[in-house]
């Protein structure tokens, strides 16, 4: 079709026409064949990481090499690929400086991306074979990129690291796959506390919540502290996006089983958790969708329009600044489930080693440093909860939320039983469907059973497709 | 009469290829190659990192037999197109008629109607989110002046898509300008003759203006259909396809499949199915155009 039309723009009759058509036909065939050959089947992983230098330390970049290497022996070049912004990014860059001090013979190339950009660019880099020797990762990817990562267990065994003793309790969960492969080492983590406005509680005559409270207590308190109507309504709790992640767990349920093969949305305890929030919206203790869109939730809390707020560590200083001296506030652990376990959600960041790295010793040295070095842990403490127990229990725990007397220690305690953010990476498709369930219950006002009935089979199909594509 | 073709020197032939090669290269690399590659992807389960295998027609079977969101997104998109395109055409024609008057200051109004088309889509969409806010938004405020309680536009499954449609109509500046150009192409002599014969304004519009502007309307219709089927930005930013998939458009489904769920093969399948749908509909419009589009010749 395209070639036929060119008859009308020929500049040279007879010979010229044929010439043009041939030229374009050849070009088209070349493009088509390039497309066919570029379509890689199976493992299209490139043979190496072009940015990595050679391992001059042991001449052997397998994990079970010739024992641990000293800082002086490790050399070459590595590329670190990660994300971040603001103070968090600065802390990661400072961590790299610490590594460079310890390993002066290793040249580190850093590639830092904005967090909202990282998935597409990382995948493109992995496909192209230049994703770096060390790749920042998160357990909430749920094995999405596991095929690119080196199993770090041999390195840990070789260096005889007692990770349970070294790591903050709860920080390491999710880095080891169900099949035992260790994908990465933790660097930082973040969990949630429930911030509460003391003045609203005082006005309502409701005692402040304590760390022993349950989700039923939470629901009752949220209703008791709510007041007013319309634009003057004061809500019990804001409609924070993280509450959707809490919902399935609050009565001991779960959205899916441990190896992500089966959805457990229709479990009675899971449904009860969703229903709690649906009831809060109906009782106007939590804003409905329209009210939630009228004001950003952090401003809703800071302006005194909501009594409670699920406060992530990552946003604590921002919220504190927004509140300023508007009112007195405190934090409390999230409520407990019926078994007495605190239900909390955690976000984790760690580092993995590209299995095609050409300088695995240096890459491992970097990962170990940013995970287990005290100076690095103390740097991280300014912006996040460090993986290193020593830093978390001292430097971090002694800090207070900026501008307040509220200690960070509770965030350390809250991490112990926290659940890795459940909707990321390979679970994303199922996660979107769970979000529809949440919307059906909290926006459309349907019962949790009805919502589960509408989506359970689609969610199961989404889990099935994860495992079929592997 | 046989057209004599001139013999062009070889030097000029080389110049032809030289000057067209930048565009040609760009077309081959950035348009044709991705298109060809995406056809191949239709038959694979390739992910974002390029790994995948040949799966035959499984993607097509999945779209038609297993994927409920495929139909849901298609229905939503058809809803958008069937309502917004005629409304946009009608509005563009009406506004162009008004802007075709020889009045002082009409240039200001022509600019004003065109500006929405060139303003930043994301920023404007976010503003519309506030305009449609059920508690503080301008729309519900104006409705309240007439004693009407406005709906929760973007939170209500019945009103979310109409809100998106209204946003779409606001950016018809380009259609207005094109229709205006078409109106200005109509010879004044026809209107003068009609006036002499005592034709009313209604007769002039229906018997002179409308028939002679049909080629422009036809162009706007086809472009509107093509653009309508690719609606993405407003629902993506404002509602993320909600509430309860009420504004989940076909392009969102393609985007999510490819970039959120890493199913590039399936996303390519959906993209080519959209291409076929648009082709079929534009061909239907093209075939029917002989009955209602009037050309001078």
Interface residues (C-beta under 8 A of the other chain):
Chain A: X11 X12 X13 X16 X19 X23 X27 X28 X31 X32 X34 X35 X36 X38 X39 X40 X41 X42 X43 X44 X45 X119 X120 X123 X124 X126 X127 X144 X145 X147 X148 X230 X231 X288 X289 X290 X291 X293 X294 X428 X429 X432 X436 X439 X440 X443 X444 X458 X461 X469
Chain B: X5 X7 X8 X10 X12 X13 X16 X17 X24 X28 X32 X33 X36 X37 X39 X40 X41 X44 X45 X46 X47 X48 X49 X50 X51 X52 X53 X54 X66 X68 X129 X133 X134 X135 X136 X152 X154 X155 X157 X242 X243 X244 X245 X256 X259 X260 X261 X262 X263
